[in-house]
Amino acid sequence: MTITMTKTTLRQLENRIERVKAKLSKIGPMRPGSLTQQYKNPKEQTGAYYQLSYTLDMRSRTEYIQKDCLGEVRRQINQYRRYKQLNAEWISLSIEHSKLWMKHKHAP
């Protein structure tokens, strides 16, 4: 009975992993970072501009973003966050699957 339950649980984990992969395949253009509004004159809050800050390859980077690109850049940032969440979920499920598989393999 334990072996059957283990096989069922393994299949359930595999199905969940496949669903995560399917969601990942639908993610469009993405980019890491946080978007902030800055001011050339902070005291008077004039001269507003937008800045994207992120780290890539262990290097901090900053880019200026034009107002007409804000919507798309925000979507790309959200896509990246979604990617990171799904990737973390996939890893957790894979670890759980691996542990259960090893336990099943060495069961008497």
Secondary structure, DSSP 8 states (H G I E B T S, - for coil): -HHHHHHHHHHHHHHHHHHHHHHHHT--S----EEEEEEEETTTTEEEEEEEEEEETTEEEEEEE-GGGHHHHHHHHHHHHHHHHHHHHHHHHHHHHHHHHHHHHT--
